[in-house]
């Protein structure tokens, strides 16, 4: 297909090099395994004689307008299986709660609504991209509760309190929302290398004999919080030209959060009128949930390292008048 490539690489003479030699040099010597970048140079870059290196001249493989043509099709066959356990108590005698646990597994060929996030590596073999969905969560727990503290008139403690005493010790309420989930899948990438699809950079694959690193939040050799040690990058390399990499190969960090609120309700002199003072704490226990996980083999100095974290504890005060 590229007889004109013998002895030259886009204008650079290589004495005695065959067309095949130069093609592999272009892919691996210049573009680090990016097969589509090498093909682009041979098919679209005009040589000094005004022609391209392809047998049938320029644009044999790539159209003049662009280097790729995105298309959308309903070809996915996603599956979701889950078990949900719910334990609920309506607000009764000042106590109510809702506990939900889901154990699930989601698989698909691509996750996302539009854009490259929903793309696949090999349009001729979509099923090769089938893996865990981007939103797959193995364990997910949510819980919320409301508790009227048992102090004041008619309550368990100080039930015979006078009106003025009840205004002090009564009307207190504690509420909580808690969430926990295990990590979502994470893909290991190789950066700007396009071995199979010119619209999607290559994914990494696990090297033969290597094992997947175990996620464990720690400080790496840079002294930075990370999920995997820096040496884990040596377990991966990029997919081969024309093949599909391993999608969603690793798992990101888990996420835990608790929001708490403490409120005090005062009965006003007018019937049916109340005043509530509330203090609310978001991420009340100041749990650090990391984000911005680096999983690019082209950046080995930061592989497995976090670059962001969710908000620290935030406290707000509120005043509510009801009538």
C-alpha positions in Angstrom: 0.0 0.0 0.0 2.9 2.4 0.5 5.6 1.7 -2.1 6.7 5.4 -2.0 7.7 5.0 1.6 10.9 3.0 0.7 14.0 5.1 1.6 12.1 8.0 3.1 10.1 8.9 6.2 8.1 12.0 5.4 11.0 13.7 3.8 13.8 12.2 5.9 16.0 9.8 3.9 16.9 6.5 5.6 19.4 4.7 3.4 18.3 1.1 2.5 15.1 1.2 4.5 12.1 -0.7 3.0 8.6 0.7 3.1 7.7 -1.7 5.9 10.8 -0.6 7.9 9.8 3.0 7.5 6.2 2.4 8.5 7.2 0.7 11.7 9.7 3.5 12.3 7.0 6.0 11.9 4.6 4.2 14.3 7.0 3.3 17.0 10.0 5.6 16.5 8.1 8.8 16.0 4.6 8.2 17.5 5.3 5.8 20.3 2.9 3.1 19.0 0.3 5.4 17.6 -0.7 3.4 14.4 -3.2 5.9 13.3 -0.8 8.8 13.5 1.7 6.9 11.3 -1.1 6.0 8.8 -2.1 9.7 8.8 1.4 10.8 7.7 1.6 8.2 5.0 -1.9 8.8 3.7 -2.4 12.6 4.0 1.0 14.3 4.1 2.1 15.4 0.7 5.7 14.7 -0.3 8.0 17.1 -2.3 6.6 15.5 -5.5 3.1 16.7 -4.6 1.8 13.1 -3.9 1.3 11.0 -0.8 2.9 7.7 0.0 -0.2 5.6 -0.5 -0.5 3.5 -3.6 -3.6 5.3 -4.7 -2.3 8.7 -3.6 -3.6 10.9 -0.9 -6.7 10.2 1.2 -6.9 6.5 0.5 -7.7 5.8 4.2 -8.7 9.1 5.5 -11.3 11.4 4.0 -10.3 14.9 3.0 -12.8 16.4 5.5 -11.6 14.8 8.7 -9.7 11.9 10.2 -12.7 10.1 11.6 -16.4 10.0 11.3 -18.3 9.6 14.6 -21.5 7.5 14.4 -24.0 6.6 17.0 -25.8 3.2 17.1 -27.9 1.2 19.5 -25.6 -1.7 19.6 -24.9 -2.0 23.4 -26.3 -4.9 25.4 -26.0 -3.6 29.0 -26.9 -5.8 32.0 -27.5 -4.8 35.6 -28.2 -7.2 38.5 -28.7 -5.9 42.0 -30.0 -6.9 45.4 -31.6 -4.2 47.5 -32.3 -4.5 51.3 -34.5 -1.8 52.9 -35.1 -1.4 56.6 -37.4 1.5 57.4 -39.2 2.9 60.5 -41.7 5.7 60.0 -41.3 8.6 62.5 -42.9 7.0 65.6 -42.6 8.2 69.1 -39.9 10.6 68.0 -37.7 8.2 66.2 -37.6 7.4 62.5 -34.9 6.0 60.1 -34.4 4.6 56.6 -31.5 2.1 55.8 -30.8 1.0 52.2 -28.2 -1.4 51.0 -27.6 -2.4 47.4 -25.2 -5.1 46.1 -25.0 -4.8 42.3 -23.1 -5.3 39.1 -23.4 -3.4 35.9 -21.8 -4.3 32.5 -21.8 -2.5 29.2 -19.7 -1.7 26.1 -19.6 2.0 26.8 -20.9 4.3 29.5 -21.9 7.9 29.1 -24.4 10.0 27.3 -22.6 11.8 24.4 -19.1 12.6 23.4 -15.9 10.5 23.5 -16.8 9.1 27.0 -19.4 6.9 25.2 -17.0 5.8 22.4 -15.6 2.4 21.8 -12.1 1.5 20.7 -12.8 -0.8 17.8 -15.9 -0.1 15.7 -15.6 -3.4 14.0 -15.7 -5.3 17.2 -17.8 -3.4 19.8 -18.1 -6.4 22.1 -14.4 -6.3 22.8 -15.1 -3.1 24.9 -17.5 -4.9 27.2 -16.5 -4.4 30.8 -17.8 -3.0 34.1 -19.9 0.2 33.6 -18.3 3.5 34.6 -21.0 3.8 37.3 -20.7 0.2 38.6 -20.8 0.3 42.4 -20.5 -3.1 44.1 -21.7 -2.0 47.6 -23.8 1.1 48.2 -25.3 2.1 51.6 -27.5 5.1 52.4 -29.0 5.8 55.8 -31.0 8.7 57.2 -32.6 9.2 60.6 -34.6 11.7 62.7 -34.6 11.6 66.5 -36.5 13.8 68.9 -34.4 14.0 72.0 -36.3 12.6 75.0 -36.3 15.7 77.2 -39.1 18.0 78.1 -42.8 18.0 78.8 -44.4 14.6 78.1 -41.1 13.0 77.1 -39.1 10.3 78.9 -37.0 12.7 80.9 -38.3 15.8 82.6 -41.8 15.0 81.5 -43.3 17.2 84.2 -41.1 20.1 83.4 -42.7 23.5 83.7 -43.4 25.6 80.6 -40.3 27.8 81.0 -38.1 24.7 81.7 -39.6 22.9 78.7 -38.7 25.9 76.5 -35.0 25.2 77.5 -34.8 21.4 77.5 -37.6 20.4 75.2 -37.9 20.6 71.4 -34.5 19.3 70.5 -34.1 17.2 67.3 -31.1 15.4 65.8 -31.1 14.3 62.2 -28.5 12.5 60.1 -27.8 11.5 56.5 -25.0 9.0 55.8 -23.6 7.5 52.5 -21.0 4.9 51.7 -20.1 3.3 48.4 -17.2 1.3 47.1 -15.0 2.6 44.3 -16.2 2.9 40.7 -14.1 1.5 37.8 -11.1 3.3 36.5 -9.4 2.9 33.1 -5.6 3.0 32.7 -4.7 5.1 29.6 -1.5 5.8 27.8 -2.0 9.4 26.7 -2.2 10.8 23.2 -1.6 7.5 21.3 -4.1 6.3 18.7 -3.3 2.7 17.7 -6.8 1.6 16.7 -9.3 4.5 16.7 -8.3 8.1 15.7 -11.0 9.5 18.0 -10.0 7.6 21.1 -6.6 7.4 22.7 -5.3 4.0 23.6 -6.0 2.1 26.8 -3.5 0.2 28.7 -3.4 -3.6 29.1 -1.9 -5.7 31.9 1.6 -7.0 31.1 1.9 -10.8 30.9 2.8 -12.1 34.4 1.9 -8.9 36.2 -0.9 -8.6 38.7 -3.3 -5.8 39.3 -2.2 -3.4 42.1 -4.4 -3.5 45.2 -6.1 -0.2 46.0 -4.9 1.2 49.3 -5.0 4.9 50.2 -1.4 5.7 51.3 1.4 8.2 50.8 3.6 7.4 47.8 7.3 8.0 47.2 6.5 11.7 46.4 4.9 12.1 49.8 1.5 12.6 48.2 -1.8 10.7 48.9 -2.3 8.0 46.4 -4.3 4.8 45.7 -1.5 2.8 44.1 2.3 3.0 44.6 4.3 4.7 41.8 5.9 1.3 40.9 2.4 0.0 39.8 2.8 1.8 36.5 5.3 -0.9 35.4 2.4 -3.4 35.4 0.9 -1.8 32.3 1.6 -0.9 28.7 -0.5 0.4 25.8 -2.7 -1.7 23.6 -1.3 -3.1 20.3 -2.3 -1.4 17.0 -5.6 -2.6 15.8 -6.6 -4.1 19.1 -8.7 -3.1 22.0 -7.3 -2.1 25.4 -8.6 -3.1 28.8 -11.5 -0.8 29.8 -12.1 0.0 33.5 -9.3 -2.2 34.6 -8.9 -0.8 38.2 -11.2 0.5 41.0 -11.1 4.0 42.3 -11.4 5.0 46.0 -14.5 4.4 48.1 -16.6 7.4 49.3 -18.0 8.0 52.8 -19.9 11.0 54.1 -22.1 12.0 57.0 -24.3 15.1 57.4 -25.6 16.0 60.8 -28.1 18.6 62.0 -29.2 19.7 65.5 -32.3 21.8 65.8 -34.2 23.4 68.7 -37.9 24.4 68.3 -39.4 27.1 70.5 -43.2 27.4 70.8 -44.3 31.0 70.2 -47.1 32.7 72.2 -49.4 32.6 69.1 -51.1 29.2 68.6 -49.4 27.1 65.9 -46.4 29.4 65.6 -42.9 28.0 66.2 -39.3 29.2 65.8 -36.6 26.7 65.0 -32.9 27.3 65.3 -30.7 24.8 63.4 -27.0 24.0 63.2 -26.1 21.8 60.2 -22.7 20.2 59.5 -22.0 18.8 56.0 -19.2 16.1 56.0 -19.6 16.4 59.8 -16.7 14.0 60.6 -14.4 15.8 58.1 -13.8 12.5 56.2 -11.4 13.0 53.3 -12.7 11.6 50.0 -10.0 11.9 47.4 -10.5 12.5 43.6 -8.5 13.3 40.5 -6.8 9.9 40.3 -3.9 9.8 37.8 -3.9 6.5 35.9 -1.9 7.4 32.8 1.2 5.4 32.1 2.7 8.4 30.2 2.9 10.2 33.5 4.7 7.6 35.7 5.9 10.2 38.2 2.3 10.6 39.4 0.7 7.3 38.6 -1.9 6.3 41.2 -1.7 9.8 42.8 -4.7 12.0 43.8 -4.9 15.6 42.7 -8.1 16.7 44.5 -10.4 16.0 47.4 -14.0 16.7 48.3 -15.0 19.6 50.5 -14.0 19.6 54.1 -16.5 20.1 56.9 -19.0 22.9 56.3 -21.2 24.3 59.1 -24.2 26.5 58.6 -26.7 28.0 61.0 -30.4 28.5 60.1 -33.4 30.2 61.6 -36.9 29.0 60.6 -40.2 30.5 61.6 -43.3 28.4 61.0 -46.9 29.6 61.2 
